[in-house]
């Protein structure tokens, strides 16, 4: 049997001896330290790699918006303060699992891109590409259109609150109506004035109906002040909005229309594929009564706390009453 001889080493000013057994344990300790070091290094690298993969796993979600105050406002001091701007911010804040981007589009571009993957629209009527887009539960609506005149016509038309008939107005050839083009999106099978379309269509091409073809989505009321036309169609919010954003004077008056007392539902819309179905399912879960009341408050920042709009919203969305004047 071989002898176990002591191992000698020098520490400070003394000579020290380690037995071969301690030498063996020292080597084992070094091996353990190396193993632990490798383990923790691997764990740290794995954590970084996992975190990077987690970030990469966020699917992109592109939202379409358009310049249509007070819905979306894309420039100026009121930028991002429209009521639909705030709806969209709510959806983005509450869907953190997606990588969100916002794209400003006009109607032709929207029609070209809306059916591509991972695209959604936050504030859309039903009826656009009905066989291809999937809609959320309705969560708001647009109010009935109104006829907007310059106040120089008030003596002829009547005081504020007078209900007028679009059919009768269109019969008066000396009154010119200016609106955006009636059939603005044939590809999507949708009109800008879906409820009023049957009344407008017979007058397309006539001298008393001026269609404005442009990338704009609303008629500038200053055209009425400059006598380019006598009246237009808008919403109860249109006058207040243009006074704020365009610094217009209080020279305009809105009249309710006999032919249009309908509120038209608004939805989130996504491509009807697996991704879109998942987004819509999550959006629907967010549409609680608390959320719907919050959305109502965003409307009321622009509609002068319209009593009828509030009553209709509470009855339909909060109290779940079926209403004949709310349409899909």
C-alpha positions in Angstrom: 0.0 0.0 0.0 1.3 3.4 -0.9 1.9 5.9 1.9 -0.1 9.1 2.1 2.4 11.9 2.5 1.4 15.4 3.7 1.3 18.3 1.3 3.3 21.4 2.3 2.5 25.0 1.4 3.6 28.4 2.7 1.0 30.9 4.2 2.3 34.2 5.4 5.6 33.3 7.4 4.8 29.8 8.4 4.9 26.5 6.8 1.6 24.6 6.7 0.8 21.1 5.9 -2.5 19.7 4.3 -3.3 16.1 4.4 -4.1 14.4 1.0 -7.7 14.1 2.3 -8.1 17.9 2.7 -6.5 18.3 -0.7 -9.2 16.1 -2.2 -12.0 18.0 -0.5 -10.5 21.3 -1.6 -10.6 20.2 -5.2 -14.2 19.0 -4.7 -15.1 22.4 -3.2 -13.6 24.2 -6.2 -15.6 21.9 -8.5 -18.8 22.7 -6.6 -18.1 26.4 -6.9 -17.6 26.1 -10.6 -20.8 24.1 -11.0 -22.8 26.6 -9.0 -21.3 29.4 -11.0 -22.2 27.8 -14.3 -25.7 27.0 -13.0 -26.5 30.6 -12.0 -24.9 32.0 -15.2 -27.1 29.7 -17.2 -30.2 30.6 -15.2 -29.5 34.3 -15.7 -29.0 33.9 -19.4 -32.2 31.8 -19.5 -34.1 34.5 -17.7 -32.9 37.2 -20.1 -33.6 34.9 -23.1 -37.1 34.2 -21.7 -37.8 37.9 -21.1 -36.7 38.7 -24.6 -38.9 35.9 -26.0 -41.8 37.3 -23.9 -41.4 40.7 -25.4 -41.2 39.2 -28.9 -44.4 37.2 -28.3 -46.5 40.4 -28.2 -48.6 40.3 -31.3 -48.9 43.6 -33.3 -52.3 45.2 -33.3 -52.8 48.2 -35.7 -55.7 50.5 -35.1 -57.2 52.7 -37.8 -58.3 56.3 -37.0 -59.4 59.1 -39.3 -59.8 62.9 -39.0 -63.4 63.4 -38.0 -63.8 65.8 -35.0 -65.1 65.4 -32.4 -64.7 61.6 -32.9 -61.0 61.5 -33.8 -58.9 64.7 -33.8 -55.4 64.1 -35.4 -53.9 67.6 -35.2 -54.0 71.0 -33.5 -54.4 71.9 -29.9 -57.3 69.5 -29.5 -55.3 66.5 -30.9 -56.3 63.2 -29.3 -59.1 64.8 -27.3 -62.0 63.5 -29.3 -64.3 61.1 -27.7 -63.3 58.2 -29.9 -59.6 59.0 -29.2 -60.4 58.4 -25.6 -62.3 55.2 -26.4 -59.2 53.9 -28.3 -56.9 54.9 -25.5 -59.0 52.9 -23.1 -58.8 49.8 -25.3 -55.1 50.1 -25.7 -54.5 50.6 -22.0 -56.6 47.6 -21.2 -55.1 45.2 -23.8 -51.4 45.3 -22.8 -50.7 41.9 -24.3 -50.6 43.5 -27.8 -48.0 45.8 -29.4 -50.3 48.7 -30.4 -49.8 51.1 -33.2 -52.2 53.8 -34.6 -52.5 54.6 -38.3 -54.3 57.7 -39.6 -56.1 56.9 -42.8 -58.6 58.3 -45.2 -61.6 56.3 -46.4 -59.9 54.8 -49.6 -56.9 53.7 -47.7 -59.0 52.2 -44.9 -60.9 50.2 -47.5 -57.6 48.9 -49.0 -56.0 47.9 -45.6 -58.8 47.0 -43.2 -59.0 43.4 -44.3 -55.3 42.7 -43.8 -54.3 40.7 -40.7 -54.1 42.2 -37.2 -56.1 45.4 -38.1 -59.0 46.8 -36.1 -61.1 49.9 -36.1 -62.2 51.3 -32.7 -65.3 53.3 -33.7 -67.2 51.9 -36.7 -70.8 51.5 -37.8 -72.0 48.1 -38.7 -72.5 47.2 -42.4 -68.9 47.8 -43.6 -67.7 44.6 -45.4 -70.4 42.7 -43.5 -69.2 39.2 -44.6 -65.6 39.9 -43.6 -65.4 42.1 -40.5 -66.3 40.9 -37.0 -68.0 43.3 -34.7 -67.9 43.7 -30.9 -70.9 44.3 -28.8 -72.2 47.8 -29.5 -70.8 50.2 -26.9 -71.9 53.7 -28.1 -73.8 55.2 -31.0 -73.9 58.2 -33.3 -76.9 60.5 -32.8 -79.4 61.5 -35.5 -78.2 63.8 -38.2 -79.4 67.4 -38.2 -79.8 70.1 -40.8 -77.4 73.0 -40.1 -78.1 76.4 -41.6 -76.4 79.8 -41.3 -78.5 82.0 -39.1 -79.4 84.3 -41.9 -82.0 81.6 -42.8 -83.6 81.5 -39.3 -86.6 83.7 -40.2 -87.4 81.4 -43.1 -86.8 78.0 -41.4 -87.9 78.7 -37.9 -86.6 79.2 -34.4 -84.2 76.7 -32.7 -86.0 73.4 -31.9 -88.1 73.5 -35.1 -88.3 70.0 -36.7 -87.7 70.2 -40.4 -88.3 67.7 -43.2 -85.3 66.9 -45.5 -87.7 65.7 -48.1 -89.4 69.1 -48.1 -86.1 71.1 -48.0 -84.8 69.2 -51.1 -87.9 70.2 -53.0 -87.0 73.9 -52.6 -84.8 74.4 -55.5 -83.5 77.8 -54.3 -81.9 76.2 -51.2 -78.6 74.5 -51.8 -77.5 71.5 -49.7 -73.8 70.8 -49.5 -72.7 67.4 -48.2 -69.8 64.9 -48.5 -70.3 62.6 -51.5 -73.3 60.4 -50.8 -71.9 57.0 -51.8 -68.5 57.4 -50.3 -67.5 53.8 -49.9 -69.1 51.5 -52.5 -66.5 48.8 -51.9 -67.6 48.5 -48.3 -71.3 48.8 -49.2 -71.8 51.8 -47.0 -73.0 55.4 -47.3 -72.0 58.3 -45.2 -75.7 59.0 -44.6 -77.2 55.5 -44.4 -80.6 56.6 -42.9 -81.0 59.6 -45.2 -79.6 57.9 -48.3 -83.0 57.2 -49.9 -83.9 60.9 -49.7 -80.6 62.1 -51.0 -80.1 59.7 -53.9 -82.8 61.1 -56.3 -81.1 64.6 -56.1 -77.6 63.5 -56.8 -76.5 65.5 -59.8 -79.1 68.2 -59.3 -78.1 71.8 -58.8 -79.5 72.0 -55.3 -77.4 69.1 -54.0 -73.6 69.8 -54.0 -71.4 66.8 -53.2 -67.9 67.6 -51.9 -65.4 65.0 -53.1 -62.2 65.3 -51.0 -60.2 63.5 -48.3 -62.1 65.5 -45.7 -64.8 63.8 -43.7 -66.9 66.9 -42.7 -68.2 70.0 -44.3 -66.5 73.2 -43.1 -69.4 75.4 -41.9 -67.6 78.5 -43.0 -68.8 77.6 -46.6 -72.3 78.5 -45.4 -71.1 81.8 -44.1 -69.4 82.5 -47.5 -72.7 81.7 -49.3 -71.3 78.7 -51.0 -74.4 76.8 -50.0 -77.4 77.3 -47.7 -77.3 74.3 -45.4 -75.5 71.0 -44.7 -76.0 67.8 -42.7 -74.1 67.2 -39.5 -74.5 66.1 -35.9 -75.7 67.9 -32.8 -72.0 68.3 -31.9 -70.9 69.8 -35.3 -71.5 73.4 -34.5 -69.8 73.3 -31.1 -66.9 71.3 -32.4 -66.1 73.7 -35.3 -66.5 76.7 -33.0 -63.8 75.1 -30.8 -61.5 73.7 -33.4 -61.9 76.2 -36.3 -62.6 79.3 -34.2 -65.9 79.9 -35.9 -68.4 82.5 -34.7 -71.8 81.4 -33.3 -73.5 82.0 -36.6 -75.1 78.6 -37.2 -78.3 76.8 -36.1 -79.1 73.1 -36.1 -82.6 71.7 -36.8 -83.8 68.1 -36.0 -84.8 66.1 -39.0 -88.2 64.5 -39.3 -86.8 61.7 -41.3 -83.9 60.9 -38.9 -84.5 60.3 -35.2 -82.4 57.2 -35.1 -79.2 56.4 -33.1 -76.8 54.2 -35.0 -74.8 51.7 -33.0 -71.0 51.8 -33.0 -68.6 48.9 -32.6 -65.0 47.8 -32.5 -64.4 45.9 -35.8 -61.6 43.5 -36.6 -60.9 41.1 -39.5 -62.9 37.9 -38.9 -60.0 35.6 -38.4 -58.6 33.8 -35.3 -56.7 36.9 -34.2 -59.6 39.3 -34.7 -62.0 36.9 -32.9 -59.6 36.9 -29.9 -59.4 40.7 -29.8 -63.2 41.1 -30.0 -63.7 38.6 -27.2 -61.4 40.6 -25.0 -63.0 43.9 -26.0 -66.4 42.5 -25.2 -65.2 41.6 -21.7 -64.1 45.2 -21.1 -67.6 46.7 -22.0 -69.0 46.8 -18.5 -71.6 49.3 -17.3 -68.9 51.3 -15.6 -67.0 51.5 -18.9 -70.1 52.5 -20.8 -70.8 55.3 -18.4 -67.2 56.5 -18.7 -67.6 56.5 -22.5 -70.8 58.6 -22.1 -68.8 61.2 -20.2 -66.4 61.5 -23.2 -69.4 62.2 -25.4 -70.6 64.8 -23.0 -67.4 66.8 -23.3 -68.5 67.6 -26.8 -72.3 67.5 -26.9 -73.1 70.1 -24.3 -74.4 67.4 -22.0 -77.2 66.6 -24.4 -80.1 65.4 -22.3 -81.6 63.2 -25.0 -78.3 61.5 -25.8 -77.8 60.7 -22.1 -81.3 59.4 -21.6 -81.0 57.2 -24.7 -77.6 55.9 -23.6 -78.8 55.0 -20.1 -81.9 53.3 -21.3 -80.3 51.3 -24.0 -76.8 50.4 -22.7 -77.2 50.6 -18.9 -80.8 49.5 -18.4 -80.9 47.3 -21.4 -84.2 48.6 -22.7 -85.0 47.7 -26.3 -85.5 51.0 -28.2 -87.0 51.4 -31.6 -84.9 54.5 -32.4 -81.6 52.6 -31.9 -80.5 50.7 -35.0 -77.7 48.3 -35.9 
